Amino acid sequence: MDELKQAYETLGLPENATREQVEQRYFILLKKARSKQTELNLDEITRAYNLIVGVESEKSTTLEKQSKVNYFFYYYKYHVLAAIVILIVAIVSVKGYIDRKNEEANKPPLDLAVTVFGNFYNNDDSSELLSRNLLRLVPDWKRIDVGISYIPKELQSQQDIAMQQKGMLTIMTEKMDLMILDEKNFEQLAKQKAFVPLDTLEPWQEWNRTPERIRSVLAEEETSSHPYGIDITGSPIFDGTQIESPGEKRILVMRAEPPHKDKALRLMKLITELK
């Protein structure tokens, strides 16, 4: 099991780290690798992550007591399947990127990009319907792109893991202005300072009049928490969209370094003023 021990060392975690700690550390290292803040590369990080996740998944099945020979074949079969799934996700992502580029030529200029990220069920029309609802708030705009990344609340299968990795890839590569998240993903990303603090924005005094809607988080390397999100659960912008989230809060944030900050602030104010 020296390979597993090395995998934990690569991620900078103890061998008794929880699944949630592994997931959170994986995201942090991906972000640092992308910004060249660590000597590790994406392949090393992903290899260590997949090794740990593979062993943890194996522990939760009835295969715990299988022989060393059977374990060897089962273990590497998992990695082959994981590699295939990741390859498929990459191919789909590249194809989607190319398709979106081709569609851009026939669309009006982009006013704003919004991403719904978390444990939110939806159908094929949900993105377009939410975009229409948002455009009604700003009739002078022509285009609001809405993307929806479904992230399962619990990672119980290889497909769930692939969905989460695809969501992380979206956050790392896509430029977005506003995000709507469930509480779990909001807290994890806010800790990485992925959002603009609300108290640095002009409407903060107005937003702070309803403190029960404000969501604050203690980010990494900070000594005090800061407000990053506004609870918009039940907002009419979701009317008719079929974006379902039983028991989940919907938290509105502005992404750090948004491409269209002035417009993002304008729409954020309009959304929070709705009853």
C-alpha positions in Angstrom: 0.0 0.0 0.0 3.0 2.3 -0.4 1.4 3.8 -3.5 -1.7 4.8 -1.5 0.5 6.3 1.2 2.3 8.3 -1.4 -1.0 9.5 -2.8 -2.0 10.9 0.5 1.3 12.6 0.8 0.9 14.1 -2.7 -2.4 15.7 -1.6 -0.9 16.7 1.7 -3.4 14.7 3.8 -3.2 12.2 6.6 -4.1 8.6 5.7 -7.3 8.9 7.9 -8.6 11.9 5.9 -12.3 11.8 5.2 -13.8 11.7 1.7 -14.9 15.3 2.0 -11.4 16.4 3.0 -10.0 14.5 0.0 -12.5 16.2 -2.3 -11.9 19.7 -0.9 -8.1 19.2 -1.0 -8.3 18.0 -4.6 -10.1 21.1 -5.7 -7.6 23.4 -3.9 -4.6 21.7 -5.6 -6.3 21.8 -9.0 -6.7 25.6 -8.5 -3.1 26.0 -7.4 -1.7 23.9 -10.3 -3.7 25.9 -12.8 -2.2 29.2 -11.4 1.3 27.7 -11.1 1.3 28.0 -7.3 2.6 24.4 -6.7 5.2 22.2 -8.2 2.7 19.4 -8.7 1.1 19.1 -12.1 -2.5 18.2 -12.9 -1.6 14.6 -13.8 0.0 14.0 -10.4 -2.9 15.5 -8.5 -5.5 13.6 -10.4 -3.6 10.4 -10.2 -3.3 10.6 -6.4 -7.0 11.7 -6.1 -8.2 8.8 -8.2 -6.1 6.3 -6.3 -7.5 7.4 -2.9 -11.1 7.6 -4.2 -10.7 4.1 -5.8 -9.6 2.6 -2.5 -12.2 4.4 -0.5 -14.9 3.1 -2.8 -13.5 -0.4 -2.6 -13.7 -0.2 1.2 -17.5 0.5 1.1 -18.3 -2.7 -0.8 -18.4 -6.4 0.0 -15.0 -6.8 -1.7 -13.1 -5.8 1.5 -12.0 -9.3 2.2 -11.1 -10.5 -1.2 -7.7 -12.0 -1.9 -4.6 -10.0 -2.9 -4.8 -11.4 -6.4 -8.5 -10.5 -6.8 -7.9 -7.1 -5.2 -5.1 -6.4 -7.7 -7.4 -7.0 -10.7 -10.3 -5.2 -9.2 -8.3 -2.2 -8.2 -6.7 -1.7 -11.7 -10.0 -2.4 -13.4 -11.4 0.6 -11.4 -8.6 2.8 -12.7 -9.2 1.8 -16.3 -12.9 2.6 -15.9 -12.1 5.9 -14.3 -9.7 6.8 -17.1 -12.3 5.9 -19.7 -14.9 8.1 -17.9 -12.5 11.0 -17.6 -11.6 10.6 -21.2 -15.2 10.7 -22.2 -15.9 13.7 -20.1 -12.9 15.5 -21.7 -14.1 14.6 -25.2 -17.6 15.8 -24.5 -16.2 19.0 -23.0 -14.0 19.7 -26.0 -16.8 19.0 -28.4 -19.2 21.2 -26.4 -16.6 24.0 -26.4 -16.3 23.7 -30.2 -20.0 23.7 -30.7 -20.5 26.7 -28.4 -17.8 28.6 -30.4 -19.7 27.9 -33.6 -23.0 29.0 -32.1 -21.4 32.3 -30.9 -21.1 33.6 -34.4 -24.9 33.6 -34.8 -25.8 35.1 -31.4 -26.0 38.7 -30.2 -23.2 40.0 -28.0 -23.1 38.5 -24.6 -24.4 40.7 -21.8 -23.8 38.3 -18.9 -23.0 34.7 -18.0 -24.8 33.0 -15.1 -24.1 29.5 -13.8 -26.3 27.3 -11.6 -24.0 25.0 -9.7 -25.0 22.3 -7.2 -27.6 19.7 -6.3 -30.3 21.1 -8.6 -32.3 18.8 -10.9 -33.3 20.3 -14.2 -34.4 19.5 -17.8 -33.2 20.5 -21.2 -35.2 23.7 -21.3 -34.3 25.0 -17.8 -31.3 27.1 -18.9 -33.3 28.9 -21.7 -36.3 29.5 -19.4 -34.1 30.9 -16.6 -32.4 33.1 -19.2 -35.7 34.5 -20.3 -36.8 35.2 -16.8 -33.6 37.1 -16.1 -33.8 39.1 -19.4 -37.3 40.3 -18.3 -35.5 42.2 -15.5 -33.2 44.0 -18.0 -35.2 44.6 -21.2 -32.4 46.6 -22.8 -30.1 43.5 -22.8 -30.1 40.9 -25.6 -28.4 37.9 -24.2 -27.8 36.2 -20.8 -26.1 32.8 -21.1 -27.2 30.4 -18.4 -25.3 27.2 -17.6 -26.4 24.5 -15.2 -23.9 22.1 -13.6 -25.6 19.3 -11.6 -23.4 18.2 -8.7 -24.8 15.3 -6.7 -25.0 15.9 -3.0 -23.5 12.5 -2.2 -20.8 10.9 -4.3 -22.0 7.3 -4.5 -20.9 6.1 -7.9 -18.3 6.7 -10.6 -20.8 8.7 -12.5 -21.3 11.0 -9.6 -17.5 11.5 -9.3 -17.3 12.3 -13.1 -20.1 14.8 -12.7 -18.2 16.6 -9.9 -15.0 16.6 -11.9 -16.8 18.0 -14.9 -18.3 20.7 -12.6 -14.8 21.6 -11.3 -13.5 21.8 -14.9 -16.4 24.2 -15.7 -15.4 26.5 -12.9 -11.8 26.4 -13.8 -12.2 27.1 -17.5 -15.5 28.9 -18.1 -15.8 32.7 -17.6 -18.9 33.5 -15.6 -20.3 36.6 -13.8 -22.9 35.4 -11.4 -23.4 32.0 -9.8 -26.4 30.4 -8.0 -25.2 27.5 -5.7 -26.5 25.2 -3.0 -25.1 25.7 0.5 -22.5 22.9 0.4 -20.8 24.1 -2.8 -21.2 27.7 -1.8 -19.2 27.1 1.4 -16.5 25.0 -0.3 -15.9 27.6 -3.1 -16.2 30.6 -0.8 -13.4 29.2 1.4 -11.2 29.4 -1.7 -12.2 33.1 -2.3 -13.9 32.2 -5.5 -16.4 35.1 -5.0 -16.5 38.9 -4.6 -17.1 39.9 -0.9 -20.5 41.6 -0.8 -19.3 44.3 1.6 -17.0 45.6 -1.1 -20.0 46.3 -3.4 -22.1 49.5 -3.5 -25.5 47.9 -2.5 -24.0 46.3 0.6 -25.8 48.7 3.0 -29.1 47.8 1.4 -28.4 44.0 1.4 -27.3 44.1 5.0 -30.7 45.3 6.1 -31.9 41.7 5.8 -29.0 39.9 7.6 -30.9 36.6 7.6 -30.4 36.4 3.9 -26.6 37.0 4.0 -24.2 34.0 3.9 -20.7 34.6 5.4 -17.7 32.2 5.3 -14.3 32.2 6.8 -12.0 31.9 3.8 -8.5 30.4 3.8 -5.8 32.5 5.3 -8.4 34.9 6.7 -8.9 35.7 10.4 -12.6 36.7 10.1 -15.5 35.7 8.0 -16.8 37.8 5.1 -20.2 38.0 3.4 -20.1 36.3 0.0 -23.7 35.2 -0.8 -27.4 36.2 -0.7 -30.1 33.6 -0.1 -32.6 33.9 -3.0 -34.5 30.7 -2.3 -38.0 31.1 -3.7 -37.1 33.9 -6.0 -39.6 34.4 -8.9 -36.6 34.1 -11.4 -37.1 30.3 -11.1 -40.8 30.3 -11.9 -41.5 27.7 -14.6 -37.8 26.7 -15.0 -38.2 23.2 -13.5 -35.0 23.7 -11.7 -35.7 21.5 -8.7 -33.8 21.5 -5.4 -35.9 19.9 -2.6 -34.5 21.1 0.7 -31.7 23.1 -0.9 -31.0 26.8 -0.5 -30.2 28.9 -3.6 -27.4 31.3 -2.9 -26.5 34.1 -5.3 -22.9 35.3 -5.6 -20.7 37.3 -7.9 -17.7 35.3 -9.2 -14.3 36.7 -8.5 -13.0 38.9 -11.4 -16.3 38.8 -13.4 -15.9 39.7 -17.1 -18.9 42.1 -16.9 -18.8 43.4 -13.3 -21.0 46.5 -13.8 -23.8 44.4 -15.5 -23.3 41.6 -12.9 -23.9 44.1 -10.1 -26.9 45.6 -11.9 -28.6 42.2 -12.3 -27.7 41.1 -8.8 -29.4 44.2 -7.4 -32.5 43.5 -9.5 -32.7 39.9 -8.4 -32.4 40.7 -4.7 -35.1 43.4 -4.9 -37.7 40.9 -6.2 -40.3 39.7 -3.7 
